[in-house]
Amino acid sequence: MANAVITGGTNGIGRALAERLAREGHDVVVVGRSATAPAGAGLVRGDLSTVAGTVAVAEELAGRFEVVDHLVLGAGWFNRRRVVTAEGLERTFALYVVSRFLLVERLLPRLEKSGAPVVVSVCGVGGLHGAGIQWDDLALTRRYSGFRAAMQGARAADLLGAGFADRHPGSPVRYVLHNPMLVDSGLGRQVGGLGGRLTDLGARLFGRSVDEAAGQVRRFLVEPPAAPLTGSRAGKPLDLAGPDFDRDAAARLYRVLDGLTGA
């Protein structure tokens, strides 16, 4: 049985995955701001939108687990309006990118004690077209929209996986970048307005259920890929040679995050 940590595990895909893994006998802890844990799972409450909050969560997880077999990074939030954290970071970027970076770095010693460690980063762009990373304005001070912030966060999250093996050569960790595509997870509540209603309607009509999407993530955990890096869009392999997974851009992002976090 495995020790599994799931961020964003108090709702949507993360909650469905946590409940399934717990039913199968795994030791599961979810990280979230909710006071209610999924059935059978433990809960670490914390604020992953700040460096201090993420470090505190990582320390609590390290205290609970001597070994972490599975780390599923699913925390994210659609911010319709630009929000700046107490540390001066744009909140979408902080939650989507900075927290994922810090959790992997801080829990890496625990992951590398596992016989088959897997990190799954959920909801990257998966090679989809759209706005890129605003390297000279990561906080999006000049031109903000919720979709632009989400796309930037997703692209940066993919780069974290693309650069992991260069940053940690020889690590046994298998890093998976997975975009589940359209899922009936209630995202429209975050988007709000007519756009949100249309998002939820489209997901109900054409999307996967959260249980089906959770099953896709579970397969990466119970059958770890052989390659150090795997890309998936709704279960279909991605070509990792494209610009979305450029290793030079990934190295640049890691340098930026080292500076932002003091890592």
C-alpha positions as a printed NumPy array, in Angstrom:
array([[  0.   ,   0.   ,   0.   ],
       [  1.199,   3.5  ,  -0.821],
       [  1.371,   6.808,   1.002],
       [ -0.367,   9.403,  -1.174],
       [ -0.573,  13.187,  -0.881],
       [ -3.138,  15.062,  -2.993],
       [ -3.371,  18.848,  -3.174],
       [ -6.731,  20.173,  -4.248],
       [ -8.062,  16.954,  -2.786],
       [-11.141,  18.313,  -1.036],
       [-13.235,  18.632,  -4.2  ],
       [-13.475,  17.61 ,  -7.835],
       [-10.997,  15.159,  -9.34 ],
       [ -8.758,  15.261,  -6.271],
       [-11.561,  14.284,  -3.915],
       [-12.726,  11.438,  -6.152],
       [ -9.144,  10.165,  -6.409],
       [ -8.572,  10.394,  -2.658],
       [-11.72 ,   8.42 ,  -1.869],
       [-10.847,   5.738,  -4.394],
       [ -7.284,   5.314,  -3.157],
       [ -8.486,   5.218,   0.45 ],
       [-11.021,   2.487,  -0.388],
       [ -8.175,   0.487,  -1.908],
       [ -6.288,   0.654,   1.377],
       [ -3.731,   3.362,   0.667],
       [ -2.785,   5.94 ,   3.301],
       [ -4.094,   9.17 ,   1.784],
       [ -3.736,  12.757,   2.972],
       [ -5.326,  15.656,   1.119],
       [ -4.272,  19.279,   1.359],
       [ -6.895,  22.001,   1.211],
       [ -8.615,  24.855,   2.979],
       [-11.821,  22.903,   3.553],
       [-12.562,  21.544,   7.007],
       [-13.948,  18.303,   5.554],
       [-11.722,  15.517,   4.267],
       [-12.807,  12.916,   1.703],
       [-14.023,   9.626,   3.158],
       [-11.122,   7.586,   4.475],
       [ -8.495,  10.298,   3.937],
       [ -6.568,  12.509,   6.313],
       [ -6.512,  16.276,   5.977],
       [ -3.812,  18.91 ,   6.19 ],
       [ -5.343,  22.359,   6.157],
       [ -3.186,  25.105,   4.766],
       [ -2.863,  28.025,   2.383],
       [ -0.896,  26.992,  -0.699],
       [ -1.157,  30.478,  -2.196],
       [  1.708,  31.704,  -0.01 ],
       [  5.3  ,  30.56 ,   0.328],
       [  5.02 ,  30.466,   4.1  ],
       [  1.798,  28.476,   3.98 ],
       [  3.202,  25.972,   1.496],
       [  6.38 ,  25.475,   3.522],
       [  4.26 ,  24.853,   6.628],
       [  2.189,  22.254,   4.758],
       [  5.334,  20.537,   3.467],
       [  6.765,  20.377,   6.98 ],
       [  3.55 ,  18.864,   8.356],
       [  3.479,  16.265,   5.576],
       [  7.129,  15.395,   6.169],
       [  6.263,  14.902,   9.828],
       [  3.438,  12.514,   8.953],
       [  5.211,  10.446,   6.314],
       [  8.705,   9.006,   6.33 ],
       [  8.042,   7.939,   2.727],
       [  5.793,   9.598,   0.134],
       [  5.01 ,   7.312,  -2.794],
       [  2.535,   9.487,  -4.68 ],
       [  2.298,  13.273,  -4.864],
       [ -0.644,  14.562,  -6.904],
       [ -0.544,  18.31 ,  -7.552],
       [ -4.062,  19.452,  -8.286],
       [ -4.521,  22.695,  -6.348],
       [ -5.696,  25.637,  -8.407],
       [ -8.325,  28.341,  -8.502],
       [ -9.744,  30.508, -11.277],
       [ -9.428,  34.137, -10.176],
       [-11.708,  36.38 , -12.188],
       [-10.014,  39.455, -10.74 ],
       [ -6.338,  39.955, -10.075],
       [ -5.462,  39.112,  -6.473],
       [ -2.073,  39.786,  -4.887],
       [ -0.964,  37.681,  -1.932],
       [  0.579,  39.109,   1.232],
       [  3.972,  38.167,  -0.249],
       [  3.327,  40.22 ,  -3.381],
       [  2.661,  37.305,  -5.753],
       [ -0.229,  37.084,  -8.205],
       [ -2.454,  34.468,  -6.591],
       [ -3.027,  32.182,  -9.583],
       [  0.715,  31.906, -10.216],
       [  1.422,  31.423,  -6.521],
       [ -1.097,  28.611,  -6.153],
       [ -0.578,  26.931,  -9.511],
       [  3.193,  27.211,  -9.84 ],
       [  5.008,  28.316,  -6.683],
       [  3.241,  25.818,  -4.431],
       [  3.921,  22.915,  -6.814],
       [  7.572,  23.856,  -7.048],
       [  7.984,  24.114,  -3.278],
       [  6.094,  20.929,  -2.42 ],
       [  8.17 ,  18.813,  -4.796],
       [ 11.438,  20.375,  -3.622],
       [ 10.57 ,  20.051,   0.065],
       [  9.162,  16.515,  -0.156],
       [ 11.786,  15.171,  -2.553],
       [ 13.764,  13.374,   0.207],
       [ 10.563,  11.577,   1.229],
       [  9.684,  10.751,  -2.385],
       [ 13.121,   9.35 ,  -3.133],
       [ 12.752,   6.846,  -0.279],
       [  9.891,   5.215,  -2.187],
       [ 10.422,   2.211,  -4.402],
       [  8.293,   3.779,  -7.155],
       [  7.785,   7.511,  -6.55 ],
       [  5.387,   9.353,  -8.853],
       [  4.506,  13.047,  -9.094],
       [  1.407,  13.86 , -11.156],
       [  0.82 ,  17.515, -12.02 ],
       [ -2.813,  17.921, -13.07 ],
       [ -4.245,  20.498, -15.488],
       [ -1.267,  21.786, -17.409],
       [ -1.907,  23.057, -20.923],
       [ -0.927,  19.743, -22.46 ],
       [  0.284,  21.347, -25.674],
       [ -2.874,  23.424, -26.225],
       [ -2.536,  26.785, -27.975],
       [ -3.027,  30.024, -26.055],
       [ -1.257,  32.81 , -24.204],
       [  2.313,  32.153, -23.152],
       [  4.316,  32.982, -20.041],
       [  4.796,  36.717, -19.483],
       [  8.401,  36.521, -18.358],
       [  8.737,  40.288, -17.876],
       [  5.424,  40.533, -16.008],
       [  4.649,  37.271, -14.218],
       [  2.314,  39.132, -11.874],
       [  0.265,  40.286, -14.9  ],
       [  0.173,  43.884, -13.718],
       [ -0.333,  45.299, -17.213],
       [ -2.941,  42.992, -18.678],
       [ -4.855,  40.611, -16.449],
       [ -7.682,  38.213, -17.124],
       [ -8.611,  35.025, -15.332],
       [ -8.029,  32.973, -18.466],
       [ -4.646,  34.581, -19.145],
       [ -3.552,  33.885, -15.558],
       [ -4.776,  30.292, -15.712],
       [ -3.013,  29.663, -19.028],
       [  0.247,  31.13 , -17.747],
       [  0.036,  29.005, -14.606],
       [ -0.677,  25.869, -16.624],
       [  2.255,  26.46 , -18.975],
       [  4.6  ,  27.103, -16.072],
       [  3.375,  23.978, -14.266],
       [  4.274,  21.945, -17.357],
       [  7.739,  23.503, -17.43 ],
       [  8.322,  22.362, -13.85 ],
       [  7.982,  18.798, -15.052],
       [ 10.029,  19.434, -18.188],
       [ 12.963,  20.687, -16.123],
       [ 12.769,  18.312, -13.176],
       [ 15.249,  15.712, -14.467],
       [ 17.814,  18.401, -15.287],
       [ 17.459,  19.899, -11.83 ],
       [ 17.582,  16.51 , -10.093],
       [ 19.648,  14.194, -12.327],
       [ 19.427,  10.563, -11.36 ],
       [ 16.268,  11.009,  -9.267],
       [ 13.991,   7.931,  -9.309],
       [ 10.892,  10.177,  -9.357],
       [  8.598,   9.73 , -12.353],
       [  7.026,  13.078, -13.234],
       [  3.703,  13.06 , -15.092],
       [  2.068,  16.102, -16.721],
       [ -1.614,  15.348, -17.177],
       [ -4.377,  17.471, -18.683],
       [ -7.706,  15.687, -18.134],
       [ -9.413,  18.101, -20.596],
       [-13.143,  18.71 , -20.121],
       [-14.396,  17.354, -16.798],
       [-17.734,  17.921, -15.067],
       [-16.097,  19.249, -11.915],
       [-18.057,  22.467, -11.318],
       [-15.372,  24.838, -12.633],
       [-18.096,  27.208, -13.781],
       [-18.672,  28.339, -10.195],
       [-15.173,  29.806, -10.206],
       [-15.508,  31.34 , -13.684],
       [-18.856,  32.905, -12.824],
       [-21.448,  34.627, -14.969],
       [-22.621,  33.413, -18.358],
       [-19.183,  32.012, -19.162],
       [-19.32 ,  29.873, -16.05 ],
       [-22.793,  28.566, -16.822],
       [-21.735,  27.663, -20.352],
       [-18.581,  25.987, -19.016],
       [-20.598,  23.758, -16.692],
       [-23.195,  23.015, -19.372],
       [-20.512,  21.948, -21.839],
       [-18.83 ,  19.81 , -19.19 ],
       [-22.088,  18.058, -18.32 ],
       [-22.893,  17.379, -21.988],
       [-19.479,  16.517, -23.369],
       [-17.047,  16.098, -20.457],
       [-15.889,  13.22 , -18.327],
       [-17.132,  12.606, -14.82 ],
       [-14.764,  13.315, -11.934],
       [-14.645,   9.578, -11.22 ],
       [-13.49 ,   8.812, -14.76 ],
       [-10.917,  11.612, -14.638],
       [ -9.67 ,  10.366, -11.261],
       [ -9.273,   6.905, -12.76 ],
       [ -6.898,   8.285, -15.378],
       [ -4.697,   9.812, -12.682],
       [ -4.823,   6.613, -10.627],
       [ -3.37 ,   4.597, -13.509],
       [ -0.21 ,   6.699, -13.45 ],
       [  0.149,   5.964,  -9.738],
       [ -0.444,   2.225,  -9.725],
       [  1.429,   1.65 , -13.01 ],
       [  4.309,   4.183, -12.856],
       [  5.713,   5.131, -16.278],
       [  9.189,   3.924, -17.173],
       [ 10.292,   7.326, -18.502],
       [ 11.359,  10.144, -16.148],
       [  8.803,  12.461, -17.804],
       [  5.403,  11.598, -19.262],
       [  2.863,  13.905, -20.889],
       [ -0.812,  13.058, -21.227],
       [ -3.879,  14.789, -22.606],
       [ -6.974,  12.902, -21.469],
       [ -4.936,   9.704, -21.443],
       [ -3.317,  10.188, -24.867],
       [  0.485,  10.606, -24.937],
       [  1.91 ,  14.057, -25.655],
       [  4.933,  14.875, -27.782],
       [  7.368,  16.287, -25.232],
       [  9.665,  17.748, -27.89 ],
       [  7.473,  20.821, -28.426],
       [  8.088,  24.366, -27.156],
       [  5.708,  23.908, -24.218],
       [  8.301,  21.562, -22.696],
       [ 11.459,  23.473, -23.641],
       [ 14.233,  22.616, -21.177],
       [ 15.913,  26.033, -21.42 ],
       [ 12.626,  27.731, -20.566],
       [ 12.188,  25.256, -17.712],
       [ 15.64 ,  26.09 , -16.347],
       [ 14.746,  29.773, -16.551],
       [ 11.561,  29.172, -14.578],
       [ 13.423,  27.253, -11.884],
       [ 15.862,  30.176, -11.519],
       [ 12.941,  32.594, -11.176],
       [ 11.286,  30.41 ,  -8.541],
       [ 14.52 ,  29.985,  -6.623],
       [ 14.674,  33.773,  -6.437],
       [ 11.025,  34.229,  -5.459],
       [ 11.103,  31.638,  -2.708],
       [ 14.66 ,  31.893,  -1.443],
       [ 15.113,  28.212,  -2.325]])
